[in-house]
Amino acid sequence: MNNVPLPWREVLADEAAHTITGDVRIIEAFPIPQLQTERRVWIYLPKSYNRGDRSYPVLYMHDGQNVFNQATSWGSEWGVDETLEQMALEDSAFESIVVAIDHGGDKRNNEYNFTINAEYGFGGQGEGYAAFLAETLKPYIDSHYRTLPEPEHTMIAGSSFGAYISLYTAIRYQDLFGRVGGISFVMWHDNGAIIQLIRQLDLSPALRVYLSIGELETDNTDFNKLAGEHVTLAHQTIIAAGVPESRARFDLIPGGEHNEGTWSKLFPEVYRWLAAAIKRKLNPNIPSVSNRYR
C-alpha cells in the first residue's frame, strides 16, 4: 500500500499538529527508478475536483515536506493548500492540482543539481531527478488524474536549489513543462553550467519563467550582491535564448530572506502570475495581473 495514494489522515496518523487544508493525498513510497530510490509524494486536489469532470493544470513542487504541513516542514510551511483554497473562493479558474515531492534529506543537494560541486562535494544527480519528473511522475499523474497535460498547462516551481532544479527541468523538457517559478534562485555553485546550457538551447518562446532573489538572502553583503547579479544574468540569458521579455519575469524582493517565511509570502504572487497565463489562454478576455515587485 505504500505506493497507493491515500487521504493524508490515513498516512499521518500520529499526534502531531498537522496543518493540512483541503483534499491532500499522500503516496508514501513513490518509486524513483532513475535514482534507485523512493520518496513521499503529496497530491493536492482542487476544491471542485470531485464535483464534476473538469480537467486541471498541474503545479509540480519540490521540498514537499514544506509545501502543505507545518508538522513535517523544516522551518515553516508554504501554505500552498490554504492559498489555493482561498483563491478558489475568489475565482475557480485559478484551481490547479499540486504535486509535491519530498526532498531526500542529505541527498537533497545531490538530487537538485545536475553538476558536481567538487569543493563542497555535492550534486550530480539532477539529471536523473529531472528525468524522474518528466518520464515517471508526470505520466503517472496525467494517467491517474484529470489533468491538462500540455506544457502550457504544466508548472514547476521551487526555492533555492529547488528553484535551480525547476529551471533545469523546464529547459531540458520544454515539451512537458511550460511554466517555471524559481524563488531565491541560486547558481553560485555550478561554475556557470546552467548559463552555458541555456545558451546551447533554443528556448521555446512559449516558455514562461519567473525568477526572484531577496535583498537579504544571507548576512553577507557581498554574497547578496553576487546572488542578485547571478539571477540578473540568468534572466537576461533566458531572454537572449528565445523567451520573450514579457514572459520572463525577475523580481528583487525588498527585505527578502532565504527562508520559508519569505517564500510562503511570495508564493501567492508567483502562482498567480504563472497561473494567470493559463487562465487567460482558457479565457482570452481576462486581463493580466500586475507585477507587484517589478
Secondary structure, DSSP 8 states (H G I E B T S, - for coil): -TTS-EEHHHH--SSS-----SEEEEEEEEEETTTTEEEEEEEEE-TTGGGS---B-EEEES-GGGTS-GGG-SS----HHHHHHHHHHH-GGG--EEEEE---GGGHHHHT-SSEETTTTEE--HHHHHHHIIIIIHHHHHHHS-B--SGGGEEEEEETHHHHHHHHHHHH-TTT--EEEEET---TTTTTHHHHHHHHS---TT-EEEEEEEEESSS-HHHHHHHHHHHHHHHHHHHHTT--GGGEEEEEEEEEESSHHHHHHHHHHHHHHHHHHHHHHH-TTS-----TT-
